[in-house]
Amino acid sequence: MQQLDRDPYAGDVLAVVSQSGPTVSFFDAASDRLLGTLEVLAEPHELCFDPTQRLLWCAHAYHSGYYHANSGRRSELTVIDPDAREIVQVVDLAPEWAPHGLALDAPRGRLYVSVEGSTSHPGGVVVIDTHTRKVIGRIDTGAPGPHWFVAAPDGRTGYASNKEAPFVSVVDLIEGTLTDQIEVPGSEGIAVSQDGSRVYTAAPYASFGGPKPSAPNGIRVIDTVRRAVIDVLPTASVVVPVHLTSTGRLLAGEMGVRPEAGDGLPEREPGRLTVFSALDHQKLGSLDVGSGPLTMTSSPDGALGYVAGVIQSTVDVIDLAALKRLARLDIPKRAEPGAHGLAYIPSAS
């Protein structure tokens, strides 16, 4: 099979979070060469690149640890200039706590940030003006601890997955209100189609160290007009991250193993990247990836996929057409967890 030509990616950058680094590392997307590493506040989790402002947003969820196994929840977002690889600002969301999921509406200049709660409210979504970097609103999601959040392409509707609530929250982004709850088992990663007609969410949730959910593993396909699950794409093991590429490939990051008793983290065995067609929901193939896949992204053309494995702290670079690993990037860590959030940053030129 023909080797993927990576010259078109010259000047593009992949940014990778290490939770325990705590760092954001920058890699050349054409050569996989490490360009530099920036130290940030403890426990960075997810990244989101704003191409309009050319700024990278980083969410810090906890002081140490992870969901339901941490030493306390943080309230900060770090704003980074990815070209200079410098911190621009730290935005404190207090009294909101544990920011995690990041969803950008660049045309309207809005960043949506899921938070586990506040001193007076349950879980919700904080709205930030990306021009002023100020909080301008909050939307309740009707569930404790919403973890991931996506916004429909038209900027009118948002969807929050909830680990511990048996539904996906639907919110009106214009009115700032919770409008519906779509029944699914406790859910993990979430993605929305380019036309907004489908939402894909991983369920049941990964219950490390806790009781195993009884629902079958897979991706729930939600019809956004009917606001109901219309299909389940089965997987061999529990899925955490879900990502939809520009070419209609639906990526699912399977943990691949049962959680080990003790510390609640997955065993040091390979994870699994499983790929479906978003058009007809057929399985296109799968391959082994680093242990504990938590976050995925892809290049704008949909040819390259990236899978962050939190246990061994690696990022696998995947040729998505051939389903072949092109490289494995080692991400610095001080302890577990390691590699987590990802963002693809196109060249400024």
VOGU-3710 file (C-alpha; in Angstrom, 3 decimals, decimal comma):
1> mqqldrdpya> 0,000/0,000/0,000  1,280/3,469/-0,853  3,047/5,327/1,963  1,200/8,412/3,180  2,956/11,579/1,999  3,371/13,781/5,070  4,933/16,776/3,305  1,574/18,636/3,179  1,652/18,751/6,991  4,892/20,747/7,114
11> gdvlavvsqs> 4,469/23,604/9,567  1,520/21,974/11,315  1,881/21,117/14,999  0,413/18,522/17,331  -0,006/19,651/20,954  -0,146/16,961/23,660  -0,964/17,243/27,361  0,758/15,204/30,055  -1,380/15,164/33,202  1,497/14,423/35,551
21> gptvsffdaa> 4,107/16,310/33,489  2,423/18,697/34,003  3,200/19,861/30,492  2,015/20,600/26,986  4,406/19,193/24,359  4,540/20,390/20,746  5,473/18,085/17,836  6,074/18,772/14,150  3,167/17,055/12,359  5,269/16,149/9,306
31> sdrllgtlev> 8,346/14,705/11,036  7,055/13,929/14,579  10,026/15,887/15,931  9,596/17,389/19,401  9,634/21,179/19,062  9,353/22,117/22,710  7,606/21,495/26,009  5,766/24,041/28,144  5,193/23,549/31,866  1,671/24,362/33,034
41> laephelcfd> -0,452/24,113/36,178  -1,019/20,671/37,669  -3,342/18,164/36,035  -3,973/19,528/32,557  -6,632/17,389/30,884  -8,049/18,563/27,549  -6,951/20,977/24,814  -8,870/23,074/22,289  -7,345/25,203/19,520  -9,064/28,428/18,458
51> ptqrllwcah> -7,920/29,133/14,854  -9,445/32,623/14,848  -7,472/33,877/17,842  -4,638/31,331/17,270  -4,784/30,408/20,933  -4,732/27,042/22,653  -7,021/26,467/25,639  -6,076/23,905/28,303  -8,415/22,678/31,064  -7,100/21,768/34,530
61> ayhsgyyhan> -9,531/19,456/36,321  -7,795/18,368/39,544  -4,790/19,040/41,765  -3,754/15,406/41,266  -5,390/12,162/40,218  -8,450/11,716/38,047  -12,265/11,477/38,117  -13,458/10,258/41,553  -9,846/9,569/42,606  -8,251/12,977/43,119
71> sgrrseltvi> -6,827/15,229/45,825  -9,159/18,115/45,024  -10,672/19,919/42,059  -9,160/22,892/40,257  -10,948/25,755/38,522  -8,457/27,064/35,941  -8,010/27,225/32,202  -4,610/28,079/30,733  -4,511/30,115/27,516  -1,409/29,390/25,414
81> dpdareivqv> 0,176/30,969/22,350  1,098/27,763/20,451  3,396/29,579/18,009  5,528/31,193/20,712  4,828/28,260/23,080  4,132/30,688/25,905  1,358/31,083/28,468  -0,816/34,107/27,683  -3,223/33,992/30,612  -4,683/31,785/33,330
91> vdlapewaph> -8,471/32,120/33,507  -9,952/31,184/36,882  -13,532/29,882/36,689  -14,094/29,798/40,474  -16,569/29,139/41,992  -16,949/26,574/39,183  -14,784/23,491/39,593  -13,205/20,661/37,593  -13,326/22,041/34,018  -12,838/19,269/31,475
101> glaldaprgr> -14,580/19,172/28,099  -13,896/22,043/25,669  -16,016/22,862/22,608  -15,403/25,847/20,337  -17,864/27,879/18,280  -15,306/30,023/16,457  -17,761/32,006/14,265  -19,660/33,226/17,338  -16,537/33,585/19,487  -17,704/31,164/22,172
111> lyvsvegsts> -15,861/28,481/24,129  -17,994/26,001/26,054  -16,400/24,327/29,072  -18,008/21,455/30,966  -17,587/21,695/34,753  -18,391/19,105/37,405  -20,189/21,689/39,522  -19,856/24,862/41,574  -20,358/25,970/45,151  -24,080/26,435/44,480
121> hpggvvvidt> -24,955/24,473/41,313  -24,637/20,923/39,958  -22,739/20,148/36,779  -22,965/22,512/33,858  -21,318/24,297/30,955  -19,525/27,611/31,365  -19,633/29,980/28,372  -16,527/32,081/27,601  -16,154/34,939/25,141  -12,991/34,024/23,223
131> htrkvigrid> -12,233/37,676/22,378  -12,258/38,977/25,952  -11,561/35,579/27,608  -14,298/36,420/30,134  -17,088/34,173/31,449  -20,401/35,360/30,000  -22,773/32,583/31,000  -23,510/29,192/32,495  -25,884/26,425/31,391  -27,047/23,732/33,801
141> tgapgphwfv> -26,903/20,188/32,405  -29,133/18,498/34,987  -26,525/15,958/36,051  -23,513/15,778/38,354  -20,102/15,768/36,733  -20,662/16,209/32,970  -17,353/15,247/31,424  -17,324/15,853/27,667  -19,228/18,418/25,644  -19,784/19,057/21,935
151> aapdgrtgya> -21,554/21,841/20,069  -23,508/21,289/16,858  -21,975/22,959/13,773  -24,781/25,530/13,570  -23,918/26,729/17,091  -27,478/26,318/18,383  -27,380/23,032/20,308  -24,890/21,381/22,651  -24,611/17,850/24,044  -22,974/16,778/27,310
161> snkeapfvsv> -22,104/13,183/28,158  -22,563/12,188/31,785  -20,618/9,371/33,412  -23,043/8,833/36,261  -26,379/9,925/34,838  -28,311/7,663/32,428  -28,705/10,304/29,754  -26,983/12,755/27,425  -27,920/16,357/28,267  -29,184/18,540/25,410
171> vdliegtltd> -28,833/22,307/25,827  -29,962/25,313/23,824  -26,811/27,396/23,340  -28,742/30,498/22,261  -31,178/30,567/25,171  -28,738/29,000/27,637  -31,152/26,326/28,860  -31,358/22,561/29,307  -33,950/21,319/26,803  -33,836/17,519/26,840
181> qievpgsegi> -32,282/14,326/28,202  -31,576/11,454/25,802  -31,529/8,087/27,513  -28,209/6,224/27,324  -26,178/4,336/29,946  -23,599/6,494/31,728  -21,459/7,788/28,878  -17,898/8,821/28,009  -16,587/10,481/24,843  -18,980/12,230/22,483
191> avsqdgsrvy> -18,907/13,561/18,902  -21,370/15,273/16,566  -21,664/14,895/12,783  -20,834/17,741/10,411  -24,505/18,223/9,512  -25,608/17,984/13,150  -27,989/15,090/12,459  -26,148/12,488/14,540  -24,418/12,386/17,911  -22,129/9,492/18,821
201> taapyasfgg> -21,328/8,680/22,423  -19,404/5,856/24,112  -21,385/3,887/26,673  -21,335/2,485/29,250  -18,766/4,517/31,164  -15,373/3,164/32,261  -15,901/2,278/35,909  -12,325/1,718/37,048  -12,267/0,238/40,502  -16,076/0,245/40,736
211> pkpsapngir> -18,932/-2,067/39,757  -18,965/-3,070/36,113  -21,900/-1,556/34,172  -24,371/-4,104/32,844  -25,025/-2,464/29,457  -23,150/-3,824/26,396  -20,050/-1,922/25,264  -20,243/0,230/22,171  -21,062/3,546/20,510  -24,633/4,828/20,848
221> vidtvrravi> -25,845/6,582/17,689  -28,323/9,352/18,480  -30,727/10,884/15,949  -30,752/14,554/16,959  -34,187/15,241/15,465  -35,882/12,301/17,168  -33,543/12,712/20,167  -33,283/8,981/20,576  -30,699/6,199/20,165  -31,199/4,573/16,765
231> dvlptasvvv> -28,221/2,204/16,652  -25,434/0,709/18,772  -22,044/0,035/17,191  -20,632/-2,875/19,232  -17,076/-2,962/20,562  -15,144/-5,720/22,313  -14,401/-3,623/25,404  -15,304/-0,335/27,039  -14,692/2,810/24,964  -13,613/6,155/26,418
241> pvhltstgrl> -12,741/8,568/23,557  -14,842/9,024/20,424  -13,784/11,164/17,466  -15,308/11,867/14,045  -12,927/12,822/11,230  -13,651/15,236/8,377  -13,871/12,239/6,018  -16,563/10,448/8,000  -14,501/7,935/9,909  -15,752/7,332/13,427
251> lagemgvrpe> -12,884/6,496/15,789  -13,418/4,593/19,044  -10,658/4,158/21,632  -11,172/0,834/23,425  -9,480/0,233/26,765  -9,016/-3,374/25,699  -8,685/-4,818/29,206  -10,590/-5,108/32,451  -9,624/-2,614/35,158  -7,225/-4,194/37,624
261> agdglperep> -8,180/-4,346/41,281  -6,283/-1,871/43,415  -5,523/1,556/42,008  -8,337/1,613/39,464  -6,132/2,252/36,413  -6,175/-0,105/33,402  -3,504/-2,785/33,123  -0,403/-2,126/31,024  -1,728/-3,873/27,935  -2,517/-2,430/24,509
271> grltvfsald> -5,604/-0,385/23,905  -7,495/-0,703/20,652  -8,468/1,816/17,976  -11,626/0,658/16,213  -12,845/2,540/13,141  -16,396/2,674/11,790  -17,949/4,411/8,818  -20,246/7,209/9,977  -22,147/6,803/6,685  -23,320/3,188/7,021
281> hqklgsldvg> -21,960/2,283/10,494  -19,894/-0,588/9,123  -16,702/-1,526/10,958  -13,693/-0,606/8,813  -10,996/-2,230/10,958  -8,961/-1,902/14,123  -5,399/-1,960/15,452  -3,544/-1,949/18,762  -2,580/1,390/20,314  -0,968/2,522/23,559
291> sgpltmtssp> -2,361/1,436/26,898  -5,333/3,424/28,212  -6,548/5,488/25,210  -8,203/8,622/26,620  -8,216/11,249/23,857  -8,147/11,236/20,040  -7,964/13,773/17,255  -7,174/13,894/13,542  -5,621/16,131/10,911  -8,035/18,505/9,117
301> dgalgyvagv> -7,932/16,335/5,969  -8,873/13,230/7,969  -5,828/11,258/6,859  -3,879/11,208/10,132  -5,282/10,023/13,422  -3,772/10,519/16,877  -4,489/8,395/19,959  -3,184/9,380/23,416  -2,490/6,463/25,766  -2,488/7,674/29,362
311> iqstvdvidl> -0,789/4,688/31,024  2,432/4,409/29,009  2,163/8,110/28,133  2,347/7,748/24,358  0,610/9,130/21,282  0,177/6,825/18,289  0,185/8,492/14,862  -2,093/6,504/12,548  -2,532/6,378/8,766  -6,324/6,094/8,879
321> aalkrlarld> -6,729/4,839/5,294  -4,252/1,988/5,743  -4,979/1,589/9,484  -1,271/1,488/10,116  0,769/3,096/12,878  3,318/5,535/11,453  4,983/6,582/14,709  4,709/6,470/18,484  5,468/9,676/20,389  6,749/9,462/23,963
331> ipkraepgah> 5,205/12,101/26,222  7,040/13,126/29,432  5,418/12,210/32,729  6,403/12,242/36,392  3,957/9,540/37,377  0,699/8,070/36,136  -1,479/9,365/34,489  0,449/10,653/31,464  -0,619/11,628/27,928  -4,179/12,905/27,668
341> glayipsas> -5,479/15,959/25,740  -4,622/16,557/22,073  -4,985/19,446/19,626  -3,985/19,696/15,962  -2,685/23,174/15,082  -2,454/24,036/11,345  0,386/26,254/10,203  -0,129/29,999/10,460  1,252/30,522/6,936
//
